[in-house]
Amino acid sequence: MTTRYFLRLPALLLAFAASSCAPTYTLGVQPAESYTLRPSTREAAEAMADSVALRLNFLGYEPDYVIFNAEYRNDSRSPVEVVPTAFAWAPLRADGAVPPGQRVQRGQRVPAAVAAATQHAPWPALPPAPLPALDPEPAIGALEHGAGREAAKASRPDWAGIALFAVSVGMDVASSARGYETRSQAQTRALVGQAAVAYSVIANARRVHHATTADALARRAALLRQYALRRVVLQPGEQVRGYVFLPRFDQADGLDVLAPVGRQQVGLRFVQLHQRR
């Protein structure tokens, strides 16, 4: 068994060295071509159908989502319903391979395949169907429910801790009242006191964890409630804007976003950039 360990050690060291030297990449998204219908300082894709205008621009990444800002304007003569769950996107890939004997230079943009290969990262298959956008309504409900549950756990009385503390205090009072105690009684009292202190530390840490989790969930719910694009009916001349959360898929070179515009679903293509840091 010792021989096996030392035989494996060089391989483990080589794997660690390879992973530690692997390059890292910055991700970004921009329109694949100039869709913009009016001058703007921010790169955006724009479309119009049925007298309804949409402007869509990339905002940033979250651990699980790519965030876009969507702006709708109803120039028609009838009400139009905006449905955020009608958004979806299909990841696209370009061919790419690391040239033999060459290294990716800092600042260089490469295909997703090259980025994954140089990082020794997994290469998952493309999804079989377009990935739907986050539905903010059930997400907000679930987050608020979770925040309430965690807050209740944080404020719940700890009867076990109270009882243990009461026993410890009672033993201390009884010992003082007697004026003496045996060695066994002293050891028992000390153990109970230590247990009460240890339990209190653990219980307080658990309470802080529940309170912190409740705050994080509540903040997330408030963010979605304030900024997410919600289902709404636009009257003629009205506008609305909000964030659209599309599932993140880093191993792609393009995002073919399917966006609802009027009574149609319009395709807007974006490029996902992988730039060496």
N, C-alpha and C positions, 0 to 999 in steps of 0.2 A: 504493500500500500504506500509506503514511503517513496519507493521508486516511481510509482505512478504520479505522485504529487510533484516530484521534481521534474518529471518529463513534461507535465502539463504547464509548469510555471513559465517557461519561455514563451509558450503560445499565448498565455494569458497576458504576459507583459507586452508582447507584440500587439495584441488586440487593443490593450489599453493605450499604447502609444499611438496606434493608428487612429483611434477614436479621439484622442486628445489633440491630434494634429489636423483633424478634419476641419475644413473651412465652414464658416457659418454664412448665412445669406439673409438679406433683408427682403421682405416681401412687400409688394405694392401692386396697385391696380389702377389702370387708366383705360380710357376708351380705345378700342382697336383702331378707330378712324374718326374723322371729324363729323360727329353727328350734330354738333351744336347749331341750333337754329338762330341764336342771337349772340352778340358778343358777350364774353364773360371771362373773368380772370381765373376761374376754376374750370378744370377739364371735366366735362360732363357729356353724357349722351342724352339727346333729346329726341322726342318723337311726338307726332300729332296724328290723331285719328278721330273721326266723328266730332271734330271741333273741340277735342279735349287734348290739352298739351301736357306732356310729362317731361320733367328734367330729372335725370338720375346721375348722381356723382358719388364716388367712393369717399368714405370717411375714415375707416380704419379697421383693425382686426381686434377681435376678442378671442379668448381661448377656443371658443366653439363656433364663432360666427364671423362673417365678413359683413360690415355695416355700410349700407348705402343711405344717402339722403334722397328722398323722393319728393318732388314738388309737382302738384297737379293744379291745373287751371281749367275751369270749365267755360269755354267760349261758345258753347252751344246754347240753344233756346229751351232746353229741357233739362231736368235734373239728371245727374249722373252719379251712380254709386261707385265708390272707391273701395275695393276689397283687397287688403294686403295679403291675404292668404292665396290670392291668384298669382303672386310672384313665385317664380321658380328659376333655377338655373342649371345648366348642364355643363360640366367641366370638359374642356378640350385639351388635347395634348399635341405637341409638336415633336418631331423626331430630333433626337440629340444624343451624342455620345462623346465621351471624353477623348480628345485626340491623343494617340499614343505618345508618351514622352513629354506631354505638355501639362502645365498646371493652370488652374483658373486664377487669374490675376485679381487683385483687390480692385473693386469698382466695376468689374466685368459682369455683364448680364448674360445669363446662360439659360438654356431650356430646363424645365423641371426635372427631366431625366438626368441631366448632367449634375444638377444640384443634389439629387438623391444619391447618385452614384458616388460622388466625391464625399458625401457625408456618411456613406454606408447605411443609408436610411431605408426603411421598407418602401416597397413600390406597389401599393394596392391597385386592384383593378378599378376601372372607371365604373361609377354607379350605372346600373341598367336603365335608370329612368331619371328625369330631372329631379333635383333636390328641392322640395318645397320650402318656402320661407317660414320663419317662426310665426305662429299664430299668437299675437300678444294677449288675447283675451284669456284663454285658459292658463297661459304662462303667468299672467298677473295674479289670477285667482290662486294658483298653486303656490306662488311665492308668498302671497299675503297669508295664506293658510299656514304655510311652514313657519313664517315669522311669528304668527300668533302662538303656534305650538311650542316653538323654542322659547319665546318670552314667558309662557306659562311654566315651562320647566325651570327657567331661571329664577322665577319668583315663588316657586312651590316651597312650602315649609319642609325642612329636612327633619322629620320626626325622629329618625334613627340617630342623627347627630345630636339633636337636643337631648334624647334619652341618655346617650352615652356621656354627654357632658354633665348631665344631672347626676348620673351614677358616680362620675369622677369627683365632682364637688361634694357629693354626699359622703364619700369615703374620706375625703380630706377633712370635712367637718367632724365626722365621727372619730377620726384619729386625734384631732385636736381636743375633742371633748374628753376622750379617755386619758389623754396625757401620756400614753405609752402604746406600743404595738409590737407584736412579735415580728421576727424577721420575715416570716412568710406573709404576714399582713402588709408589711412595708413593700415587699416585692410585688404583691398583687396590686396594691394601690398605685405603685409606680408604673406597672404595665398598663393598667386601665387609663392612667393619665396620658401616657405616651400614645395609646391607641386613640384616645379622644383628640389629641393634637393632630395626629396623622390623618385621622378621618376628616377633621375640619379642613386641613390643607387640601385634601383630595376633593372634598365637597365644594370648597370655594373655587377651585380650578374648574370643576365641572360646571358650576354656576356661571362663571365668567365665559366659558366656552359657549354655553347655551345663549347667553346674552349677546355675545359677539356674533354668533350665527344669526340670531334674530335680527340684529341690526343690519347685517349684510344682506339678508333676504329682503328686509323692508326697503333698503336703499335700492336694490335691484328692481323691486316692484314699482317704486316711485319713479325710477328712471324710465321704465317701459311705459308707465301711465302718462308721463309727461312728454316723452319724446317719440315713442314708437308710432308708426303710421297705424291708425285705427280705422275700422270700418265706418264710413261716413257717406252721406248723400250730399253732393255738391249742387247747390242751386246755380242757375245761370249767372256767370260773372264771379263766382266764388272761387277761392283758392284754399289749398291745404298742403301742409308739408309734414313729413315725419320720417323716422328711421325705419328701414327695412333690414331685417336680420336674416341673411342667407347662410346656410351651413358651410362651414369652412372646409376646404379641400385643397391643401397646399400643393399636392402632387399634380398640378394642372398648369397649363400655360395660358389658358383662356377661360373666360366665363361667358357663356351664351345665356344672358339673362332674358327670361320671358316675362314681360311686364304687361299688366292690363292697362289698356288705353282705350277709353270709350267702351265700345262693345267688342273690341278686338284684343288679341294678345300679340304684342309686338316684340320682336327679338332684337336685343341690343347687345352687341359683342364688346367685351372688355378683355384686356390683356393682363395676365398676372405675371408680374416681374419677379425674377430671382436674381438679386445683385449681390455679388461677393462683398463681404465686409472687409 
